[in-house]
Amino acid sequence: MASSLIKNEESPRNVTVEELREVFSEELSRGVLSDSEDLVPHTPDQCVKKYLENKQSSLSNASQRDVRSSLSFVTKWCHLEGINNMNKLRGTHLQDFRTWRREESSNRTDTLSPATMISELRRLADFLREIANFDAVQHDLHTKVTFPNISEEAERKMVVIEHDRMERILNHLNKYKYATTEHVALKILAETGMRVGGLRSIDIDDIDRQKGIRMLLLRHRPSTDTPLKNGRKGERNVSISEELGNLIDDYISVTPDSSTDDFGRRPLLTTSQGRPNTGTVRKWAYQWSRPCAINETCPLGRNPRDCEATERDKESRCPESRSTHPIRRGYITHLLNEGVSKYVVSNRCNVSVEVLEKHYDASSDSEKSIRRWKQVTDS
């Protein structure tokens, strides 16, 4: 401990500055000490403003525009996550931001390439390094930004929650967590393949029945905090099963009628904090995709009592856990393997056929071969 160097009654001696730095650095990294008390509250917008002011003389006008564009996603994500004070930012948040930036943030493409992500994350790291100089974030936070490998694009295609695995998760929730918010949320994602932004946008008034078929109406409402990724082009009516419709009815029946958001809207999904943000929905996915959470044996042989991923807010550290995007990818892959036309899947899931084939179809070569054979024999 640092105190053993500062005060030793049996053999007192002078302590060098280098020794103090080494000890305090070690204690800080172990979590014995904390630099959070020295932080000065800053909003995301304040940090971006200070950063750009400091960089103004060293960046060209074009570079300033690029940096400002990149940082606009940081402030947008902080707003979505409810982070109003940058002091609260931690390494776990950076991983969530990376996932969101890659898969949910852009209206121009469904997923950002590894090369683009590397550029974006470099700017993020420089931003965090700079604002640490005026005590807005922890001074080592920039070192916790992780970068993708160029080969990661191929790996990302294979990150999927398979249909049968998702069914086991939903069966567990249906038995032990029926009509809870996370049950309804994951059931909707699994049955429709919609993005988290679409899920968040649904109000009670967006539940409809047309010609005897239950529908969820997805509408772009950016002014009241529920934009759709593709804007107006993302608006659509999504049909659902009677089973899901009945689950939603049961959920609404136990949800207080007075549950409204800051804009007077009645969100379908509610938490103690109101309409859930994207991070909350991702947390539910991480939580329930852990094998041990649904009473399955850990494939890594870990004892849940000793595993840190069983602790609150650490669910994503389980190597077997998955975020929400793999649910969407698994749904799309399942439809394609069942023989549903890629054009029908494209319209239902609001994704172009080109992007669907490139980024979403996680089928094996064998499954694709069988699919082509069925199309030939059925024609």
C-alpha positions as CSV (number, residue, x, y, z in Angstrom):
1,M,0.0,0.0,0.0
2,A,1.0,3.6,-0.5
3,S,1.0,4.2,3.2
4,S,3.8,1.6,3.8
5,L,6.1,3.8,1.8
6,I,5.0,7.1,3.2
7,K,5.2,6.1,6.8
8,N,7.3,3.2,8.2
9,E,8.1,3.6,11.9
10,E,10.7,0.8,12.0
11,S,12.9,2.1,9.1
12,P,12.0,5.7,8.2
13,R,13.5,7.0,5.0
14,N,12.9,9.6,2.3
15,V,10.6,8.6,-0.5
16,T,11.4,9.5,-4.0
17,V,8.9,11.1,-6.4
18,E,9.4,8.2,-8.8
19,E,8.4,5.7,-6.0
20,L,5.3,7.7,-5.2
21,R,4.2,7.9,-8.8
22,E,4.8,4.1,-9.2
23,V,2.8,3.2,-6.1
24,F,-0.1,5.6,-6.8
25,S,-0.3,4.4,-10.4
26,E,-0.5,0.8,-9.2
27,E,-3.1,1.5,-6.6
28,L,-5.2,3.5,-9.0
29,S,-5.2,0.7,-11.6
30,R,-6.2,-1.8,-8.9
31,G,-9.1,0.4,-7.9
32,V,-7.8,1.1,-4.4
33,L,-7.6,4.8,-5.2
34,S,-10.0,6.7,-7.4
35,D,-9.5,9.9,-9.4
36,S,-13.2,10.5,-9.7
37,E,-13.2,13.1,-6.8
38,D,-11.0,15.4,-8.9
39,L,-13.3,15.4,-11.9
40,V,-15.1,18.6,-12.9
41,P,-18.7,18.1,-14.1
42,H,-19.1,18.8,-17.9
43,T,-21.9,18.1,-20.3
44,P,-21.1,16.3,-23.6
45,D,-21.8,19.5,-25.5
46,Q,-19.4,21.5,-23.2
47,C,-16.7,18.9,-23.8
48,V,-17.1,19.0,-27.6
49,K,-17.0,22.8,-27.6
50,K,-13.8,23.0,-25.5
51,Y,-12.2,20.3,-27.6
52,L,-12.9,22.0,-30.9
53,E,-11.7,25.3,-29.5
54,N,-8.4,23.7,-28.5
55,K,-8.0,22.0,-31.9
56,Q,-9.1,25.0,-34.0
57,S,-5.5,26.2,-34.8
58,S,-4.2,22.7,-35.7
59,L,-7.0,21.5,-37.9
60,S,-8.0,22.6,-41.4
61,N,-11.6,23.6,-42.1
62,A,-12.3,20.2,-43.7
63,S,-10.8,18.3,-40.8
64,Q,-12.8,20.4,-38.4
65,R,-16.0,19.4,-40.2
66,D,-15.0,15.8,-40.1
67,V,-14.2,15.8,-36.4
68,R,-17.4,17.8,-35.6
69,S,-19.4,15.2,-37.5
70,S,-17.7,12.3,-35.6
71,L,-18.3,13.9,-32.2
72,S,-21.9,14.6,-33.0
73,F,-22.4,10.9,-32.7
74,V,-20.8,10.9,-29.3
75,T,-23.2,13.6,-28.0
76,K,-26.2,11.9,-29.6
77,W,-25.3,8.6,-28.0
78,C,-24.8,10.3,-24.6
79,H,-28.2,11.8,-25.0
80,L,-29.8,8.4,-25.8
81,E,-28.1,6.8,-22.8
82,G,-29.0,9.6,-20.5
83,I,-25.4,10.6,-19.8
84,N,-25.5,14.4,-19.0
85,N,-22.2,14.5,-17.1
86,M,-19.1,13.1,-18.8
87,N,-17.6,12.3,-15.4
88,K,-19.8,9.2,-15.4
89,L,-18.2,7.8,-18.6
90,R,-16.4,4.5,-18.0
91,G,-14.8,1.8,-20.1
92,T,-18.0,-0.3,-20.3
93,H,-19.7,2.7,-21.9
94,L,-17.1,2.9,-24.6
95,Q,-17.9,-0.7,-25.7
96,D,-21.6,0.1,-25.9
97,F,-20.8,3.2,-27.9
98,R,-18.7,1.2,-30.3
99,T,-21.5,-1.3,-30.9
100,W,-24.1,1.5,-31.4
101,R,-21.8,3.5,-33.7
102,R,-21.1,0.5,-35.8
103,E,-24.6,-1.0,-36.1
104,E,-27.3,1.5,-35.2
105,S,-26.1,5.1,-35.7
106,S,-25.9,5.6,-39.4
107,N,-28.8,6.3,-41.8
108,R,-26.6,5.7,-44.8
109,T,-25.5,2.2,-44.2
110,D,-26.6,-0.6,-42.0
111,T,-23.2,-1.3,-40.5
112,L,-19.9,0.7,-40.6
113,S,-16.9,-1.0,-42.1
114,P,-13.9,-1.8,-39.8
115,A,-11.8,0.9,-41.6
116,T,-14.5,3.5,-40.9
117,M,-14.8,2.4,-37.3
118,I,-11.0,2.7,-36.8
119,S,-11.1,6.3,-38.0
120,E,-14.1,7.1,-35.8
121,L,-12.6,5.4,-32.7
122,R,-9.3,7.2,-33.2
123,R,-11.1,10.5,-33.0
124,L,-13.0,9.3,-30.0
125,A,-9.7,8.4,-28.2
126,D,-8.1,11.8,-29.1
127,F,-11.2,13.5,-27.8
128,L,-11.1,11.6,-24.5
129,R,-7.4,12.3,-24.1
130,E,-7.9,16.0,-24.7
131,I,-10.9,16.5,-22.4
132,A,-9.1,14.6,-19.6
133,N,-6.7,17.6,-19.5
134,F,-9.5,19.7,-18.0
135,D,-10.8,16.9,-15.7
136,A,-13.9,16.0,-17.6
137,V,-13.2,12.3,-17.7
138,Q,-10.8,9.8,-16.0
139,H,-7.3,10.5,-17.2
140,D,-6.7,6.9,-18.6
141,L,-10.1,6.6,-20.2
142,H,-8.8,7.1,-23.7
143,T,-6.6,3.9,-23.3
144,K,-9.8,1.8,-23.0
145,V,-11.0,2.6,-26.5
146,T,-10.5,-0.7,-28.4
147,F,-10.1,-0.9,-32.2
148,P,-11.4,-3.6,-34.6
149,N,-9.2,-5.7,-36.9
150,I,-9.8,-5.6,-40.6
151,S,-10.8,-9.2,-40.4
152,E,-13.5,-8.4,-38.0
153,E,-16.1,-7.8,-40.7
154,A,-16.1,-11.5,-41.5
155,E,-16.3,-12.3,-37.8
156,R,-19.2,-9.9,-37.3
157,K,-21.3,-11.7,-39.9
158,M,-21.1,-14.9,-37.8
159,V,-22.2,-13.2,-34.5
160,V,-25.8,-14.4,-34.4
161,I,-28.3,-15.8,-32.0
162,E,-29.6,-18.8,-33.8
163,H,-33.3,-19.5,-34.0
164,D,-33.4,-22.5,-31.7
165,R,-31.3,-20.7,-29.1
166,M,-33.6,-17.7,-29.2
167,E,-36.6,-20.0,-28.7
168,R,-35.0,-21.5,-25.6
169,I,-34.4,-18.0,-24.2
170,L,-38.0,-17.0,-24.9
171,N,-39.4,-20.3,-23.4
172,H,-37.5,-19.5,-20.2
173,L,-38.9,-16.0,-20.1
174,N,-42.4,-17.2,-20.8
175,K,-42.2,-19.6,-17.9
176,Y,-40.4,-17.5,-15.3
177,K,-40.6,-13.8,-16.4
178,Y,-43.9,-13.7,-18.2
179,A,-45.1,-10.3,-19.4
180,T,-42.2,-8.5,-17.9
181,T,-40.7,-5.6,-19.9
182,E,-37.7,-7.5,-21.0
183,H,-39.8,-10.5,-22.0
184,V,-42.0,-8.4,-24.3
185,A,-39.0,-6.5,-25.7
186,L,-37.0,-9.6,-26.6
187,K,-40.1,-11.4,-28.0
188,I,-40.8,-8.4,-30.3
189,L,-37.2,-8.3,-31.5
190,A,-37.1,-12.1,-32.1
191,E,-40.4,-12.2,-33.9
192,T,-40.0,-9.1,-36.1
193,G,-36.2,-8.6,-36.5
194,M,-36.7,-4.8,-36.0
195,R,-34.0,-2.6,-34.8
196,V,-33.8,-1.3,-31.2
197,G,-34.8,2.2,-32.4
198,G,-38.0,0.7,-33.9
199,L,-38.8,-1.1,-30.6
200,R,-38.3,2.0,-28.6
201,S,-40.6,4.0,-30.9
202,I,-43.7,1.9,-30.3
203,D,-46.5,3.6,-28.3
204,I,-49.6,1.9,-27.0
205,D,-51.5,3.7,-29.7
206,D,-49.2,2.1,-32.3
207,I,-50.8,-1.3,-31.7
208,D,-53.4,-2.0,-34.4
209,R,-55.4,-4.8,-36.1
210,Q,-55.9,-4.7,-39.8
211,K,-58.1,-7.2,-41.6
212,G,-57.8,-9.5,-38.6
213,I,-54.0,-9.3,-38.4
214,R,-52.2,-7.8,-35.4
215,M,-49.8,-5.0,-36.3
216,L,-47.1,-2.8,-34.8
217,L,-46.9,0.6,-36.5
218,L,-43.4,2.0,-36.6
219,R,-43.3,5.8,-37.1
220,H,-40.4,8.2,-37.3
221,R,-40.8,10.8,-34.5
222,P,-37.3,12.5,-34.0
223,S,-38.8,15.6,-32.3
224,T,-40.0,13.4,-29.4
225,D,-36.9,11.3,-29.0
226,T,-37.8,8.2,-31.1
227,P,-36.2,8.5,-34.5
228,L,-36.1,5.5,-36.8
229,K,-32.7,4.7,-38.4
230,N,-33.9,5.3,-42.0
231,G,-36.2,8.2,-41.1
232,R,-39.5,8.3,-43.0
233,K,-38.3,5.4,-45.2
234,G,-38.1,3.3,-42.1
235,E,-41.8,3.7,-41.3
236,R,-43.8,0.5,-41.8
237,N,-46.6,-1.7,-40.4
238,V,-45.1,-4.9,-39.0
239,S,-47.5,-7.9,-38.6
240,I,-47.2,-10.0,-35.5
241,S,-48.6,-13.4,-34.3
242,E,-51.6,-13.7,-32.0
243,E,-49.3,-15.1,-29.4
244,L,-47.2,-12.0,-29.3
245,G,-50.3,-9.8,-29.5
246,N,-51.7,-11.6,-26.4
247,L,-48.4,-11.2,-24.6
248,I,-48.5,-7.4,-25.3
249,D,-52.1,-7.3,-24.1
250,D,-51.2,-9.0,-20.8
251,Y,-48.2,-6.7,-20.4
252,I,-50.4,-3.6,-20.9
253,S,-52.9,-4.8,-18.4
254,V,-50.3,-4.8,-15.6
255,T,-48.7,-1.5,-16.7
256,P,-49.9,1.6,-14.9
257,D,-52.2,3.7,-17.2
258,S,-50.4,6.8,-16.1
259,S,-47.1,5.7,-17.7
260,T,-46.2,8.6,-20.1
261,D,-42.9,9.9,-21.3
262,D,-41.6,13.5,-21.2
263,F,-43.6,14.3,-24.3
264,G,-47.0,13.1,-23.1
265,R,-46.8,9.9,-25.2
266,R,-47.7,6.5,-23.8
267,P,-44.8,4.2,-24.6
268,L,-45.5,0.5,-24.9
269,L,-42.3,-0.5,-23.0
270,T,-41.7,1.3,-19.8
271,T,-39.2,1.2,-16.9
272,S,-38.8,3.1,-13.7
273,Q,-37.0,5.7,-15.7
274,G,-39.7,5.9,-18.4
275,R,-39.1,4.8,-22.0
276,P,-36.1,2.5,-22.1
277,N,-32.9,3.7,-23.9
278,T,-31.0,1.6,-26.3
279,G,-28.4,0.7,-23.7
280,T,-31.1,-0.7,-21.4
281,V,-32.5,-2.9,-24.2
282,R,-29.0,-4.2,-25.1
283,K,-28.5,-5.0,-21.4
284,W,-31.6,-7.2,-21.4
285,A,-30.2,-9.0,-24.5
286,Y,-26.8,-9.5,-22.8
287,Q,-28.5,-10.7,-19.6
288,W,-30.8,-13.3,-21.0
289,S,-28.4,-14.6,-23.7
290,R,-26.0,-15.9,-21.0
291,P,-26.5,-19.7,-20.9
292,C,-26.5,-19.8,-17.1
293,A,-29.4,-17.2,-17.0
294,I,-31.7,-19.8,-18.5
295,N,-30.4,-22.6,-16.4
296,E,-28.2,-24.1,-19.1
297,T,-24.7,-25.4,-18.5
298,C,-21.9,-22.9,-19.2
299,P,-20.1,-24.1,-22.3
300,L,-16.9,-22.6,-20.9
301,G,-17.1,-24.7,-17.7
302,R,-17.4,-21.7,-15.4
303,N,-19.1,-21.8,-12.1
304,P,-21.8,-19.0,-12.0
305,R,-21.0,-18.3,-8.4
306,D,-17.4,-17.4,-9.3
307,C,-18.1,-15.7,-12.7
308,E,-18.0,-11.9,-12.8
309,A,-20.5,-11.9,-15.7
310,T,-23.2,-12.9,-13.3
311,E,-22.8,-9.6,-11.4
312,R,-25.1,-6.7,-12.0
313,D,-24.1,-4.5,-15.0
314,K,-21.4,-7.0,-16.1
315,E,-23.5,-9.3,-18.2
316,S,-21.8,-8.3,-21.4
317,R,-18.5,-9.8,-20.1
318,C,-19.9,-13.3,-20.7
319,P,-18.2,-14.5,-23.9
320,E,-21.5,-16.3,-24.8
321,S,-23.8,-13.3,-24.3
322,R,-25.0,-11.3,-27.3
323,S,-26.3,-7.8,-27.9
324,T,-29.6,-7.0,-29.8
325,H,-28.1,-7.0,-33.3
326,P,-27.4,-10.7,-33.3
327,I,-31.1,-11.3,-32.6
328,R,-31.9,-9.3,-35.8
329,R,-29.3,-11.2,-37.8
330,G,-30.6,-14.5,-36.5
331,Y,-34.1,-13.7,-37.4
332,I,-33.2,-12.7,-40.9
333,T,-31.0,-15.8,-41.4
334,H,-33.9,-18.0,-40.2
335,L,-36.4,-16.5,-42.6
336,L,-34.0,-17.0,-45.5
337,N,-33.4,-20.6,-44.6
338,E,-37.1,-21.2,-44.3
339,G,-37.5,-20.1,-48.0
340,V,-38.9,-16.6,-47.4
341,S,-38.0,-14.4,-50.4
342,K,-35.1,-12.0,-49.7
343,Y,-37.3,-9.2,-51.1
344,V,-40.0,-9.9,-48.5
345,V,-37.4,-10.1,-45.7
346,S,-35.9,-6.8,-47.0
347,N,-39.2,-5.0,-46.8
348,R,-40.2,-6.5,-43.4
349,C,-36.8,-5.7,-41.8
350,N,-36.2,-2.4,-43.6
351,V,-32.8,-3.4,-45.1
352,S,-31.7,-3.4,-48.7
353,V,-31.2,-6.8,-50.4
354,E,-27.6,-5.9,-51.0
355,V,-26.9,-5.1,-47.3
356,L,-29.0,-8.1,-46.3
357,E,-26.8,-10.5,-48.3
358,K,-23.6,-8.8,-47.3
359,H,-24.1,-8.2,-43.6
360,Y,-27.0,-10.3,-42.3
361,D,-27.1,-13.7,-43.9
362,A,-25.2,-15.9,-41.5
363,S,-26.2,-19.1,-43.2
364,S,-23.5,-21.7,-43.8
365,D,-22.5,-22.7,-47.3
366,S,-24.5,-25.9,-46.8
367,E,-27.6,-24.0,-45.8
368,K,-27.3,-21.7,-48.8
369,S,-26.9,-24.7,-51.1
370,I,-30.1,-26.3,-49.7
371,R,-31.9,-23.0,-50.0
372,R,-31.0,-22.7,-53.7
373,W,-32.0,-26.3,-54.3
374,K,-35.4,-25.7,-52.8
375,Q,-35.9,-22.6,-54.9
376,V,-35.1,-24.6,-58.0
377,T,-37.3,-27.6,-57.2
378,D,-40.2,-25.4,-56.1
379,S,-40.2,-23.3,-59.2
